Amino acid sequence: MHKTTAGSWCKPLVGARNPLSYTIIRLMENIMDAATITSLVSNLGFPIVCVGVMFWMQNKEREAHAAESERWTEVVKENTEALRDLKEVVSLLKEKVNYGGTQGE
């Protein structure tokens, strides 16, 4: 694991214009420790850090939802095929029942 000291999070930002983008990258890499979070809040401000965290959380939720939606689409297709098969079986059973019954009714 990467050892982070207070203030070391900004060393890669030399010449960078957007410290928030680096913050989000760090959050995504899951290498945030208490000193890094404290340093971010003191240097960038609590609202900006919160926006970065919410951005990261929203991206994770979107990725999870995409995978979930893909699975639900697959399940609906499988259920549609099963319903078609059941409809065919029911129609075959109806035909057998009608042929076995009396025709004069």
C-alpha positions as CSV (number, residue, x, y, z in Angstrom):
1,M,0.0,0.0,0.0
2,H,1.1,3.5,-0.8
3,K,2.3,5.5,2.3
4,T,0.9,9.0,2.2
5,T,1.9,11.8,4.5
6,A,0.1,15.1,5.0
7,G,0.6,17.2,2.0
8,S,2.2,14.5,-0.2
9,W,-1.0,14.0,-2.2
10,C,-0.3,17.2,-4.1
11,K,3.2,16.4,-5.2
12,P,2.0,15.0,-8.6
13,L,0.0,18.2,-9.1
14,V,3.0,20.3,-10.0
15,G,1.7,22.2,-13.1
16,A,-1.7,20.7,-12.8
17,R,-4.7,23.0,-13.0
18,N,-7.4,20.8,-11.4
19,P,-6.5,19.2,-8.0
20,L,-10.1,17.8,-7.8
21,S,-9.3,15.4,-10.7
22,Y,-6.3,14.0,-8.8
23,T,-8.5,13.7,-5.7
24,I,-11.1,11.6,-7.6
25,I,-8.3,9.4,-9.0
26,R,-6.9,8.8,-5.5
27,L,-10.4,7.9,-4.3
28,M,-10.9,5.5,-7.1
29,E,-7.6,3.8,-6.3
30,N,-8.7,3.3,-2.7
31,I,-5.4,4.5,-1.3
32,M,-6.9,7.2,0.9
33,D,-5.9,7.3,4.5
34,A,-6.9,9.6,7.3
35,A,-3.9,12.0,6.7
36,T,-4.8,12.3,3.0
37,I,-8.4,13.1,3.7
38,T,-7.5,15.6,6.4
39,S,-5.0,17.2,4.0
40,L,-7.6,17.4,1.2
41,V,-10.2,18.9,3.5
42,S,-7.8,21.5,4.8
43,N,-6.3,22.4,1.4
44,L,-9.4,22.2,-0.9
45,G,-12.2,22.6,1.6
46,F,-14.9,20.3,2.8
47,P,-17.5,21.0,0.1
48,I,-15.1,20.4,-2.8
49,V,-13.9,17.1,-1.2
50,C,-17.6,16.1,-0.7
51,V,-18.3,16.8,-4.4
52,G,-15.4,14.7,-5.4
53,V,-16.6,11.8,-3.2
54,M,-20.1,12.1,-4.5
55,F,-18.8,12.1,-8.1
56,W,-16.9,8.9,-7.4
57,M,-19.9,7.3,-5.7
58,Q,-22.2,8.2,-8.6
59,N,-19.8,6.6,-11.1
60,K,-19.6,3.4,-9.0
61,E,-23.5,3.3,-8.8
62,R,-23.8,3.9,-12.5
63,E,-21.4,1.0,-13.2
64,A,-23.3,-1.3,-10.8
65,H,-26.6,-0.3,-12.4
66,A,-25.3,-1.0,-15.9
67,A,-24.3,-4.5,-14.9
68,E,-27.6,-5.0,-13.1
69,S,-29.6,-3.8,-16.1
70,E,-27.7,-6.1,-18.4
71,R,-28.6,-9.1,-16.2
72,W,-32.3,-8.0,-16.1
73,T,-32.4,-7.8,-19.9
74,E,-31.0,-11.3,-20.1
75,V,-33.6,-12.6,-17.6
76,V,-36.5,-10.9,-19.5
77,K,-35.3,-12.6,-22.7
78,E,-35.2,-16.0,-21.0
79,N,-38.6,-15.5,-19.5
80,T,-40.0,-14.4,-22.9
81,E,-38.7,-17.7,-24.4
82,A,-40.2,-19.7,-21.6
83,L,-43.6,-18.0,-22.1
84,R,-43.5,-18.8,-25.9
85,D,-42.8,-22.4,-25.0
86,L,-45.7,-22.5,-22.5
87,K,-48.0,-20.9,-25.1
88,E,-47.1,-23.6,-27.6
89,V,-47.7,-26.4,-25.1
90,V,-51.1,-24.9,-24.1
91,S,-52.2,-24.6,-27.7
92,L,-51.1,-28.3,-28.3
93,L,-53.1,-29.4,-25.3
94,K,-56.2,-27.4,-26.5
95,E,-56.0,-29.1,-29.9
96,K,-55.8,-32.6,-28.2
97,V,-58.7,-31.8,-25.9
98,N,-60.8,-30.5,-28.8
99,Y,-60.0,-33.6,-31.0
100,G,-60.8,-36.0,-28.2
101,G,-64.2,-34.3,-27.5
102,T,-67.4,-34.6,-29.4
103,Q,-67.7,-32.7,-32.6
104,G,-71.4,-32.2,-32.5
105,E,-71.5,-29.7,-29.7
